[in-house]
Amino acid sequence: MLMNYMEEIVSRYLDKILKDPEYASICKCNFCKDDIKAMALNNLNPFYITTKRGEVYAEYSSYEIQHQAEIIKEVIKAAEFVSLHPNH
């Protein structure tokens, strides 16, 4: 199975960010969360993996650490944008 693992990474960071009191005013409905994820993912490089769990996990961990600041920056930027321009 082929998947863009960046989707999982972005989802995890979004959940953490939305729990931060600084971002308490951001809507947490599924529409807004999906918009935030889509916007962040469009500004990040995809990270495609197959389901060879053991080999991929080490590669994924290294990738996430190297790109952590960029991922967090894009998720926050998308959250702030969607907060100002919700689709509901």
C-alpha positions in Angstrom: 0.0 0.0 0.0 1.3 3.4 -1.0 0.5 6.4 1.2 1.7 10.0 1.8 2.9 9.7 5.4 3.1 13.5 5.6 -0.7 13.4 6.1 -0.2 11.5 9.3 2.6 13.8 10.5 0.5 16.9 9.8 -2.6 15.4 11.6 -0.5 14.7 14.7 1.0 18.2 14.8 -2.4 19.8 14.2 -3.9 17.9 17.1 -1.0 19.1 19.4 -1.3 22.7 18.2 -5.1 22.8 18.6 -4.7 21.7 22.3 -2.3 24.7 22.9 -4.2 27.5 24.8 -2.6 30.0 22.4 -4.8 28.5 19.6 -8.0 28.0 21.6 -10.0 30.3 19.4 -9.4 28.3 16.3 -12.4 26.3 15.2 -11.9 22.6 15.7 -14.8 21.3 13.5 -13.9 18.6 10.9 -14.3 21.1 8.0 -11.8 23.5 9.5 -9.4 20.8 10.5 -9.5 19.3 7.0 -9.0 22.8 5.4 -6.0 23.3 7.7 -4.5 19.9 6.8 -5.0 20.5 3.1 -3.4 23.9 3.2 -0.4 22.7 5.2 0.0 19.6 3.0 -0.1 21.8 -0.2 2.9 23.7 1.2 5.0 20.7 2.3 6.8 18.0 0.3 5.0 14.7 0.3 6.6 11.7 2.0 5.4 8.6 0.3 5.9 5.2 2.0 4.9 1.6 1.5 3.8 -0.6 4.4 7.2 -2.1 5.1 6.8 -0.9 8.7 10.3 -1.8 10.1 12.3 -0.2 7.3 10.1 2.8 6.9 9.8 3.8 10.6 13.5 4.6 10.9 13.4 6.6 7.7 10.2 8.4 8.8 11.6 9.3 12.2 14.7 10.8 10.7 12.6 12.7 8.1 10.3 14.1 10.8 13.1 15.4 13.0 14.8 17.1 10.1 11.7 18.8 8.9 9.9 19.4 12.2 10.2 23.2 12.3 8.9 23.5 8.7 6.0 21.2 9.4 5.0 23.1 12.5 5.3 26.4 10.7 3.1 25.4 7.9 0.4 23.9 10.2 0.3 27.1 12.3 0.2 29.3 9.2 -2.7 27.2 7.8 -4.5 27.2 11.1 -4.3 31.0 11.4 -5.5 31.5 7.8 -8.5 29.1 8.2 -9.3 30.7 11.5 -9.6 34.1 9.7 -11.4 32.6 6.6 -13.5 29.6 7.7 -15.6 27.8 5.1 -18.7 27.7 7.3 
